[in-house]
């Protein structure tokens, strides 16, 4: 009989026990709550069905894993080893120190969360879409896992030391930050798909709409105010000077090298996208470079900034924001639907200001795009057009020196209708031109309108 009462020196036990073999494995235990043999048999039947289902599920999983291995040629890759393997993969561009640190941090946050929330998942291919969605939801509502845990530990320590309860109010990350973390984790799964036997990337889900992250351009009044006080801050001055004259990003400004300045041009690749940039050096920037080059021995145009950006990139932004706040220029704003304020004016605003001024002075969009190396949907719906050096030099010299010099006299705006008419007239026979000319003369007044 498969259910029974155990015998002891005092007689039989009150409870019933079960014992059976399923799939080559023995199962045994107490039939909880069973006082009769009939109820014990029913209890054992349920246990057998559960064991059979679990055994079948394991068999199906093993079959699926084997199929994935055969299909991809991969094998199980532990989550703990995934990042190291991912970083060894040959890629188009090597990540810089800042990007590498971010990848390590972001992947570490995800694996730490998995270890606590789903400890049964140890291999890369066992991560499911539900796990990915759960993790993204955490970033959106509370912030990174490691940040949340550190805040909770600090709250508990404060309570133990002072006896006072401290409330922790979770705050989600910005859409842009969530998307960067999302892309980082997704990339690890994508690059290791064949190695780990992954058929479907669990993080192949839609990114958040980054609708709150747009910076604001500096107004003409703010530019004049900034220009009047740049000499008050030697650290901030070259950032604004280079940024407003070139449209370079904060990272590109801080890491600009002397070898990238060639015959009146800045020739480099944008750090973020790798886009090739050829930017003519405008007179205000040329004067600054001429003044600083003889006394600088570093490979960087701004060696102090390069060191700070490598070790503490947020420190550069902090210094710039401090300068702006001293002038009464607000650097953040409250965004709808966000618990945190978002940055509205900082170093990145110089790129927006560059684009704004270029539009004000009628520099064609393809020229602006080729200088900024910018291809976001906000600036264009098509791939950027290539502008030659002569065109860039011609148009960029129209920009004013916002540090006090007046802009050059602008030519009158082109009238497309007149241009089209001139092109059509050039193709008409002479007799037809004379007929049109006579007709036009008859409609014009004898004297020009004053």
C-alpha positions as CSV (number, residue, x, y, z in Angstrom):
1,X,0.0,0.0,0.0
2,X,1.4,3.4,-0.9
3,X,-0.1,5.3,2.1
4,X,0.6,4.0,5.6
5,X,1.0,4.9,9.2
6,X,4.4,4.6,10.7
7,X,5.0,2.3,13.6
8,X,6.8,3.4,16.8
9,X,7.3,2.0,20.3
10,X,4.0,3.7,21.2
11,X,2.1,2.1,18.3
12,X,1.1,3.7,15.0
13,X,1.4,7.4,14.2
14,X,-1.9,9.3,13.9
15,X,-1.0,10.8,10.5
16,X,-0.7,9.0,7.2
17,X,2.4,9.0,5.1
18,X,2.9,8.6,1.4
19,X,5.8,7.1,-0.5
20,X,6.1,6.5,-4.3
21,X,8.5,6.7,-7.2
22,X,8.1,9.1,-10.1
23,X,10.6,9.4,-13.0
24,X,13.2,7.5,-11.1
25,X,12.9,9.6,-8.0
26,X,11.4,8.8,-4.6
27,X,8.7,11.1,-3.2
28,X,7.6,10.8,0.5
29,X,6.0,12.9,3.2
30,X,3.1,13.4,5.5
31,X,-0.5,13.5,4.2
32,X,-1.4,16.7,5.9
33,X,-4.8,16.9,7.4
34,X,-5.7,13.3,6.5
35,X,-7.5,11.2,9.2
36,X,-8.6,8.4,7.0
37,X,-7.0,6.1,4.5
38,X,-9.3,7.3,1.8
39,X,-8.4,11.0,2.3
40,X,-4.7,10.0,2.4
41,X,-5.0,8.2,-0.9
42,X,-6.6,11.3,-2.4
43,X,-3.8,13.5,-1.0
44,X,-1.2,11.2,-2.5
45,X,-2.9,11.3,-5.9
46,X,-2.6,15.1,-5.9
47,X,1.1,14.9,-5.0
48,X,1.7,12.3,-7.8
49,X,0.0,14.6,-10.3
50,X,2.0,17.6,-9.2
51,X,5.2,15.6,-9.4
52,X,4.3,14.3,-12.8
53,X,3.6,17.8,-14.1
54,X,6.9,19.1,-12.7
55,X,8.8,16.3,-14.3
56,X,7.1,16.9,-17.6
57,X,7.9,20.6,-17.4
58,X,11.5,19.9,-16.7
59,X,11.6,17.6,-19.7
60,X,10.0,20.2,-21.9
61,X,12.4,22.9,-20.7
62,X,15.3,20.6,-21.3
63,X,14.0,19.9,-24.8
64,X,13.6,23.6,-25.5
65,X,17.0,24.4,-24.2
66,X,18.5,21.6,-26.2
67,X,16.6,22.9,-29.3
68,X,17.9,26.4,-28.7
69,X,21.4,25.1,-28.3
70,X,21.2,23.1,-31.6
71,X,19.6,26.1,-33.4
72,X,22.1,28.7,-32.2
73,X,25.1,26.6,-31.5
74,X,25.2,28.1,-28.0
75,X,25.2,26.9,-24.4
76,X,24.2,28.2,-21.0
77,X,25.9,31.5,-20.1
78,X,25.6,32.5,-16.4
79,X,24.4,36.0,-15.8
80,X,27.4,36.7,-13.7
81,X,29.7,36.0,-16.7
82,X,27.7,37.7,-19.4
83,X,29.1,41.2,-19.2
84,X,32.7,40.0,-19.4
85,X,31.9,37.9,-22.4
86,X,30.0,40.8,-24.0
87,X,32.9,43.2,-23.6
88,X,35.2,40.8,-25.4
89,X,33.1,40.8,-28.5
90,X,34.7,42.7,-31.4
91,X,32.7,45.9,-32.0
92,X,32.9,48.8,-34.4
93,X,34.0,51.2,-31.7
94,X,35.7,50.7,-28.3
95,X,33.8,52.3,-25.4
96,X,35.5,55.1,-23.6
97,X,36.2,55.0,-19.9
98,X,32.9,56.8,-19.1
99,X,30.8,54.5,-21.3
100,X,32.5,51.4,-19.9
101,X,31.8,52.4,-16.4
102,X,28.2,53.0,-17.2
103,X,27.8,49.6,-18.9
104,X,29.4,47.8,-15.8
105,X,27.1,49.8,-13.5
106,X,23.9,49.3,-15.5
107,X,24.5,45.5,-16.0
108,X,25.4,45.1,-12.3
109,X,22.2,46.8,-11.3
110,X,20.1,44.4,-13.4
111,X,21.9,41.2,-12.2
112,X,21.7,42.4,-8.6
113,X,18.0,42.8,-9.0
114,X,17.6,39.4,-10.6
115,X,19.6,37.7,-7.8
116,X,17.3,39.1,-5.2
117,X,13.9,39.0,-7.1
118,X,14.4,35.9,-9.1
119,X,17.3,33.8,-7.5
120,X,16.2,30.7,-9.4
121,X,17.3,32.4,-12.7
122,X,21.1,32.0,-13.1
123,X,21.6,31.7,-16.8
124,X,21.1,34.4,-19.5
125,X,18.7,32.4,-21.6
126,X,16.4,31.8,-18.6
127,X,15.5,35.5,-18.4
128,X,12.0,36.1,-19.7
129,X,10.2,39.1,-21.1
130,X,8.2,39.3,-17.9
131,X,11.5,39.8,-16.0
132,X,12.5,42.6,-18.4
133,X,9.2,44.4,-18.1
134,X,9.3,44.1,-14.3
135,X,12.8,45.6,-14.2
136,X,11.9,48.5,-16.5
137,X,8.9,49.2,-14.3
138,X,11.1,49.4,-11.3
139,X,13.4,51.9,-13.0
140,X,10.4,53.9,-14.0
141,X,8.6,54.0,-10.6
142,X,11.4,53.8,-8.0
143,X,14.8,54.2,-9.7
144,X,17.7,51.8,-10.0
145,X,17.6,48.7,-7.8
146,X,20.9,49.4,-6.1
147,X,19.9,53.0,-5.4
148,X,16.6,51.9,-3.9
149,X,18.4,49.3,-1.7
150,X,21.0,51.8,-0.5
151,X,18.3,54.3,0.5
152,X,16.4,51.6,2.4
153,X,19.5,50.5,4.2
154,X,20.3,54.1,5.1
155,X,16.7,54.6,6.3
156,X,17.0,51.5,8.6
157,X,20.3,52.7,10.0
158,X,18.9,56.1,10.7
159,X,16.0,54.5,12.5
160,X,18.3,52.2,14.6
161,X,20.6,55.1,15.6
162,X,18.0,57.8,16.3
163,X,14.9,55.8,16.9
164,X,13.1,58.0,14.3
165,X,11.4,56.5,11.3
166,X,12.6,58.1,8.0
167,X,10.2,57.8,5.1
168,X,11.8,56.9,1.7
169,X,9.9,58.3,-1.2
170,X,10.9,56.4,-4.4
171,X,11.4,58.5,-7.5
172,X,11.6,57.0,-11.0
173,X,14.4,57.8,-13.4
174,X,13.9,60.0,-16.4
175,X,12.8,58.4,-19.7
176,X,16.2,59.1,-21.3
177,X,18.1,57.5,-18.4
178,X,15.8,54.5,-18.5
179,X,16.3,54.1,-22.2
180,X,20.1,54.2,-21.8
181,X,19.9,51.4,-19.2
182,X,17.4,49.5,-21.3
183,X,19.7,49.7,-24.4
184,X,22.7,48.6,-22.4
185,X,21.1,45.4,-21.0
186,X,19.4,44.7,-24.3
187,X,22.7,44.9,-26.1
188,X,24.2,42.2,-23.8
189,X,21.4,39.8,-24.7
190,X,21.7,40.7,-28.4
191,X,25.4,40.2,-28.7
192,X,25.4,36.9,-26.7
193,X,22.3,35.4,-28.3
194,X,24.3,32.8,-30.2
195,X,26.6,32.0,-27.3
196,X,23.8,31.6,-24.8
197,X,21.3,29.9,-27.0
198,X,18.8,32.8,-26.9
199,X,16.2,32.7,-29.6
200,X,14.2,35.8,-28.5
201,X,15.7,38.8,-26.7
202,X,13.6,39.5,-23.5
203,X,14.5,43.2,-23.7
204,X,13.2,43.5,-27.2
205,X,10.4,45.8,-26.0
206,X,9.5,49.4,-26.8
207,X,11.6,52.2,-25.4
208,X,9.9,55.0,-23.4
209,X,8.9,58.2,-25.1
210,X,11.7,60.7,-24.3
211,X,9.4,63.7,-24.2
212,X,10.8,65.7,-21.2
213,X,14.5,65.9,-22.0
214,X,14.7,68.7,-24.4
215,X,17.1,71.5,-23.4
216,X,16.2,75.2,-24.0
217,X,18.4,77.5,-26.1
218,X,19.8,80.6,-24.3
219,X,17.9,83.8,-25.2
220,X,19.7,86.8,-26.7
221,X,19.4,88.6,-23.4
222,X,20.9,85.6,-21.6
223,X,23.7,85.4,-24.1
224,X,24.6,89.0,-23.6
225,X,24.5,88.5,-19.8
226,X,26.8,85.4,-20.1
227,X,29.2,87.2,-22.4
228,X,29.5,90.1,-20.0
229,X,30.5,87.8,-17.1
230,X,32.6,85.1,-18.7
231,X,35.8,86.7,-17.5
232,X,34.5,86.1,-13.9
233,X,34.9,82.3,-14.3
234,X,38.1,81.1,-16.2
235,X,36.8,77.5,-16.0
236,X,33.4,78.2,-17.7
237,X,34.6,80.7,-20.3
238,X,36.3,78.3,-22.7
239,X,33.3,75.9,-22.5
240,X,30.9,78.7,-23.7
241,X,33.3,80.1,-26.2
242,X,34.0,76.7,-27.9
243,X,30.4,75.6,-27.6
244,X,28.8,78.6,-29.1
245,X,31.3,78.8,-32.0
246,X,31.1,75.1,-32.9
247,X,28.0,73.5,-31.5
248,X,30.1,70.7,-29.9
249,X,28.8,68.7,-27.0
250,X,30.2,68.8,-23.5
251,X,32.2,65.7,-23.9
252,X,33.6,66.8,-27.3
253,X,34.5,70.2,-25.8
254,X,36.3,68.8,-22.8
255,X,38.2,66.2,-24.9
256,X,39.1,68.4,-27.9
257,X,42.7,67.8,-28.8
258,X,45.3,70.1,-30.5
259,X,45.9,67.5,-33.2
260,X,42.2,67.9,-34.2
261,X,42.8,71.6,-35.0
262,X,44.1,71.8,-38.5
263,X,44.5,74.9,-40.7
264,X,41.6,76.8,-39.3
265,X,39.3,73.8,-38.9
266,X,38.3,71.4,-36.2
267,X,38.4,67.9,-37.6
268,X,37.2,65.1,-35.2
269,X,34.6,62.4,-34.7
270,X,31.7,63.0,-32.4
271,X,32.2,61.0,-29.2
272,X,28.5,60.0,-28.9
273,X,27.8,58.8,-32.5
274,X,31.2,58.6,-34.2
275,X,29.9,61.1,-36.9
276,X,32.8,62.9,-38.7
277,X,32.8,66.6,-38.0
278,X,34.5,69.4,-40.0
279,X,33.9,72.8,-38.4
280,X,35.5,76.1,-39.4
281,X,37.1,78.0,-36.5
282,X,35.4,81.4,-36.2
283,X,37.4,84.5,-35.2
284,X,36.5,84.6,-31.5
285,X,37.6,81.0,-31.1
286,X,40.7,81.5,-33.2
287,X,41.8,84.3,-30.9
288,X,41.3,82.1,-27.9
289,X,43.3,79.2,-29.4
290,X,46.1,81.5,-30.5
291,X,46.4,82.9,-27.0
292,X,46.4,79.5,-25.2
293,X,48.3,77.2,-27.5
294,X,51.9,78.5,-26.8
295,X,51.5,78.0,-23.0
296,X,49.8,74.6,-23.0
297,X,51.8,71.4,-23.1
298,X,48.9,68.9,-22.9
299,X,47.4,67.1,-25.8
300,X,44.1,68.6,-24.8
301,X,43.0,72.1,-25.6
302,X,41.4,72.2,-22.1
303,X,43.5,69.9,-19.9
304,X,41.7,70.7,-16.6
305,X,38.3,70.0,-18.2
306,X,39.6,66.8,-19.7
307,X,40.8,65.5,-16.4
308,X,37.5,66.4,-14.6
309,X,35.3,65.0,-17.4
310,X,37.2,61.6,-17.3
311,X,36.9,61.3,-13.5
312,X,33.7,63.2,-12.7
313,X,31.8,64.3,-15.8
314,X,28.9,65.7,-13.8
315,X,31.3,68.1,-12.1
316,X,31.7,70.0,-15.4
317,X,27.9,70.4,-15.7
318,X,27.8,71.4,-12.0
319,X,30.3,74.2,-12.5
320,X,28.4,75.6,-15.5
321,X,25.1,75.5,-13.7
322,X,26.6,77.3,-10.7
323,X,27.8,80.0,-13.0
324,X,24.4,80.4,-14.7
325,X,22.6,80.4,-11.3
326,X,24.8,83.2,-10.1
327,X,23.6,85.2,-13.1
328,X,20.0,84.5,-12.2
329,X,19.5,82.1,-15.1
330,X,17.3,79.1,-14.1
331,X,18.9,75.8,-15.0
332,X,16.0,73.4,-14.2
333,X,12.3,73.3,-14.6
334,X,9.4,71.2,-13.3
335,X,8.2,68.7,-15.9
336,X,4.7,67.5,-16.2
337,X,4.3,63.9,-14.9
338,X,7.7,63.9,-13.2
339,X,8.5,64.1,-9.5
340,X,12.0,65.4,-10.2
341,X,13.0,68.7,-11.9
342,X,14.7,68.3,-15.2
343,X,17.7,70.2,-16.5
344,X,16.6,72.9,-18.9
345,X,19.8,75.0,-19.4
346,X,23.3,73.6,-19.2
347,X,26.3,72.9,-21.5
348,X,24.0,71.0,-23.9
349,X,21.9,74.1,-24.3
350,X,24.8,75.6,-26.3
351,X,24.1,73.0,-29.1
352,X,20.5,74.2,-29.2
353,X,21.6,77.8,-29.1
354,X,23.9,77.2,-32.0
355,X,21.1,75.7,-34.0
356,X,18.8,78.5,-33.0
357,X,21.2,81.2,-34.0
358,X,21.9,79.4,-37.3
359,X,18.2,79.5,-38.0
360,X,17.9,83.1,-37.1
361,X,20.7,84.0,-39.6
362,X,19.2,81.8,-42.3
363,X,22.0,79.2,-42.4
364,X,20.5,76.2,-44.4
365,X,19.6,73.2,-42.2
366,X,21.9,70.8,-44.0
367,X,24.8,73.0,-43.1
368,X,23.7,73.2,-39.5
369,X,23.3,69.4,-39.3
370,X,26.7,68.7,-40.8
371,X,28.3,70.9,-38.2
372,X,26.4,69.5,-35.3
373,X,26.6,65.9,-36.5
374,X,23.0,65.7,-35.3
375,X,20.5,63.3,-36.8
376,X,17.7,63.2,-34.3
377,X,14.0,63.3,-35.4
378,X,13.7,66.7,-33.7
379,X,16.0,68.3,-36.1
380,X,15.3,66.5,-39.4
381,X,13.2,63.7,-40.9
382,X,15.8,62.7,-43.3
383,X,19.5,61.8,-43.3
384,X,21.7,64.8,-43.1
385,X,22.9,66.3,-46.3
386,X,26.7,66.7,-46.8
387,X,27.9,70.3,-46.9
388,X,31.3,71.1,-48.5
389,X,33.9,73.2,-46.7
390,X,33.3,76.3,-48.8
391,X,29.6,76.3,-48.0
392,X,30.2,75.9,-44.3
393,X,32.8,78.7,-44.2
394,X,30.6,81.0,-46.2
395,X,27.5,80.6,-44.0
396,X,29.1,80.1,-40.5
397,X,30.9,83.4,-40.8
398,X,27.5,85.1,-40.6
399,X,27.1,84.1,-37.0
400,X,27.7,86.9,-34.5
401,X,30.3,86.9,-31.8
402,X,27.9,86.8,-28.9
403,X,30.7,88.0,-26.6
404,X,30.1,91.6,-27.8
405,X,31.0,91.8,-31.5
406,X,28.2,92.8,-33.8
407,X,27.1,90.4,-36.5
408,X,28.0,91.0,-40.1
409,X,25.6,92.8,-42.4
410,X,23.2,90.1,-43.7
411,X,22.3,90.0,-47.4
412,X,18.7,90.6,-48.3
413,X,16.5,87.4,-48.1
414,X,16.2,85.5,-51.3
415,X,12.8,85.5,-52.9
416,X,12.1,82.0,-54.4
417,X,9.5,83.4,-56.8
418,X,11.9,85.8,-58.4
419,X,14.5,83.1,-58.6
420,X,12.1,80.7,-60.3
421,X,10.9,83.4,-62.7
422,X,14.5,84.1,-63.7
423,X,15.1,80.5,-64.4
424,X,12.0,80.2,-66.5
425,X,12.8,83.3,-68.5
426,X,16.2,82.0,-69.3
427,X,14.5,79.1,-71.2
428,X,12.0,81.2,-73.2
429,X,12.5,82.3,-76.8
430,X,13.4,86.0,-77.2
431,X,10.0,86.9,-79.0
432,X,8.1,85.4,-76.0
433,X,10.2,87.4,-73.6
434,X,9.5,90.7,-75.5
435,X,5.8,89.9,-75.4
436,X,5.8,89.3,-71.7
437,X,8.0,92.4,-71.1
438,X,5.5,94.6,-73.0
439,X,2.6,93.2,-71.0
440,X,4.4,93.7,-67.6
441,X,5.4,97.3,-68.6
442,X,1.7,98.1,-69.3
443,X,0.7,97.0,-65.8
444,X,3.4,99.0,-63.9
445,X,2.8,102.6,-62.8
446,X,4.7,105.4,-64.5
447,X,6.6,106.2,-61.3
448,X,7.9,103.8,-58.7
449,X,5.9,103.6,-55.5
450,X,7.7,105.3,-52.6
